[in-house]
C-alpha cells in the first residue's frame, strides 16, 4: 500500500487509478483537485462513480467522505451529473 492508499477513503484500487493518470502523491492530488482527478480517472474507467469523487475530496481534506459539508456534496453531485452528460 502506497502513500495515497493511506489517505482517508482511498484504497488500493483508487490509488492504482490515480497512479495510472499520473497522480502519485498527496501534494499532486491536492494540486489537481478532486474534480480534475476524477475526470482523469473517468477517462480510463467509465465506471468511475460519485463515490470515487466524494472519496477523493474527503482524502484531500483529510476526512471521511461522509463528513464533507452538505454544500460540498451538493456541488460535487452537480459536477458529477454535468460531467456524465
C-alpha positions in Angstrom: 0.0 0.0 0.0 1.4 3.3 -1.0 1.1 6.9 0.2 -2.3 7.6 -1.4 -4.0 4.5 0.0 -3.2 5.7 3.5 -5.4 8.7 3.0 -9.0 8.6 4.3 -11.4 7.0 1.8 -8.7 5.8 -0.6 -7.8 2.1 -1.0 -5.6 0.3 -3.4 -8.0 0.5 -6.4 -8.3 4.2 -6.4 -4.6 4.6 -5.6 -3.7 2.5 -8.6 -6.0 4.5 -10.8 -4.5 7.8 -9.6 -1.1 6.4 -10.3 -2.2 5.4 -13.8 -3.3 9.0 -14.5 0.0 10.5 -13.1 -1.1 11.4 -9.6 1.3 9.7 -7.2 1.4 11.9 -4.1 -1.0 13.7 -1.8 0.5 17.0 -3.0 -0.3 16.2 -6.6 -3.8 15.1 -5.7 -4.4 18.3 -3.7 -3.0 20.4 -6.5 -5.0 18.6 -9.2 -8.2 18.7 -7.1 -10.9 16.1 -6.8 -12.8 17.1 -9.9 -9.9 17.0 -12.3 -8.5 13.8 -10.7 -12.0 12.2 -11.1 -12.1 13.3 -14.8 -8.7 11.8 -15.4 -9.9 8.5 -13.8 -13.2 8.6 -15.7 -11.1 8.7 -18.9 -9.6 5.3 -18.1 -12.5 3.8 -16.2 -16.0 4.6 -17.4 -17.5 3.1 -14.2 -16.0 6.0 -12.1 -18.9 6.9 -9.8 -19.9 9.8 -7.5 -18.5 7.9 -4.5 -15.0 8.0 -6.0 -15.3 11.7 -6.5 -16.5 12.3 -2.9 -13.8 9.9 -1.6 -11.0 11.9 -3.3 -12.4 15.3 -2.0 -12.5 13.8 1.5 -9.0 12.5 1.1 -7.8 15.9 0.1 -9.4 17.4 3.2 -8.3 14.6 5.5 -11.8 13.5 6.4 -14.2 10.7 5.7 -16.4 11.4 2.7 -19.5 11.2 4.9 -18.1 14.2 6.9 -18.0 16.5 3.9 -20.1 19.6 4.3 -23.5 19.3 2.6 -22.8 22.2 0.3 -19.6 20.5 -0.9 -21.5 17.2 -1.5 -24.2 19.1 -3.5 -21.6 20.9 -5.6 -19.8 17.7 -6.4 -23.0 15.9 -7.2 -23.9 18.8 -9.6 -20.4 18.5 -11.2 -20.8 14.7 -11.5 -24.1 14.9 -13.2 -22.9 17.6 -15.6 -19.8 15.5 -16.5 -21.9 12.4 -17.2 -23.8 14.0 -20.0 
